[in-house]
Amino acid sequence: MTDLQLCKTALHAMTHAYNPYSNFSVGAALLCKNGSVYEGCNIENASYTPTVCAERVAFFKAVSEGNLEFKKIAIAGGSKGESLKICPPCGVCRQVMSEFCKKDFEILLVTDTGFEKYTLEQLLPLSFNLLEVKSDAHD
């Protein structure tokens, strides 16, 4: 799957967002190393705390089906379902990505003209996670 196709999948995932409180839709498309793609959308709740981000929905769907190796994720977000600007993942989502992905994991942030590409290390420098601890122990 190309980066552009993954971004289009994230835009499609936005259409499923449940966001009656913020009117801000987020869609994510997670590409696994085996080629599987998992979509996620933000799901809000009146008490806010149980609200779940699109990125975590995509990761948790993949993990719940036995996929633990990931290649990249595309994220699209905007008001009233229109992707107008980049929508970087929140800190909680970055930490979830850090749990399952290495520093070079690619994060594509959809823009109104295409996408911007980042690595997990760029968005979460100096992270602490089990993958890096295990890797360092074997060096």
N, C-alpha and C positions, 0 to 999 in steps of 0.2 A: 504494500500500500504506500502510495506517495505521501509526502507531507501535506500537499494540498488536499488530497482525498481525506486524510485524517482530520484536517481542519473543517472540511465540509461536513464530516460526520459529527464533529463537535457542534457545529451550527445546527444540525438537525436535532441533536440531543437537547438543545435549548428549548425546542418546541414542547417538550414534555415537562418543563419546569413547573413546580407547584409553588407559586410565589405571591399569594394574595396580599401579603403585608408590605413587601418591599417593591413589588413590580419589577424586580431585577432578576433576569433569567441568566442562568449559567448552564452551559453544556460542556461535557468532557467526553473525549474519545481516547481510550487507553489501548495501545497496541502492545500485545504480548509478543514475546520472542517466537512463539509458534505460529504467529500470524492471526490469532484471534483478536477481535476488537470488542471492547466492552464500553458501552455508552453509559453516561451518568448525567443526571440533572439535579439542580438544587431542589430540596424539598423542605419547605418552611413549616413552622408550627406556631400557633398563637402564643405559646409561652417562650418562644425563641430558642431556648437552650437545646431542645431536641432537634432543631434545624440541622440538616446535613448538607454539606457541599457536594457539588457535582463530581469533583475529583475523588472524594472518598467513596461515593456511591459506585463509581466505576471500579476503583480498586477493590472494594469489598465484594462486588459481584464477581470479579475475576478470581479473587482468593477463595471465595466460597465455592467456586467450581474447580478448584485445584490448580489454578494458574498462579505461579509465583515468580515467573521470569518476565520482565517487562522491557520494552524497547524505547517507547516514547509515549507522550500524552499531548493531546491538543486541547486547549481550553478556550471557550468563547463565552463572552458575557456582555450584557448590556441591558439598559432599561427597556421595559415593555417588549422584550423579545428581539430587539435589534442589536446586533453586535456592532458597536460604534467605536470602541476603544479597547486597549488590551485589558485583560482581566487576570492579573496574576493570582496564583493560589494563595490562600491565607496561610498563616503560620502552622495551624493544625494540619492542613493538607500537605504542606511541605514536610512536616515531621512524619506523616504517614508514608509519603513517598520515600523518605530517608530510611524507613524501616524495611522497604522492599527493593530499593533501587540503589545502584552505585552512583558515585558523584557525577559520572558522565551521562546519566539518564537525561534524555532530551525533553524539553518542555516547550511546546509551540503555543505561543499566545496569539490568537486570532485578532487581526485588526480590520479596519474598514477597507484596507487596501491589500491585504494578504496576511502575513504573520511575521512575528519576531521569534527567533530561536534562542533558547537559553539552556544551560545545563543545570542540573539540580545543585551542583556546587556553587554556581553563580547566584542562585536564589536562596540557598541555605549554606552560607560559608561556615566553616568550623563546626559542622554537624557531628553529632555522636550517634552512632548506630551500630547494630550488631554486625552488619555486613562489613563495615570498615574495621571493627575490632577483630573479627575473624581473619580478615585479609592481612592485617598488620601482624597477627600472631604467627602467620605462616611465612612471613618474609625473613 
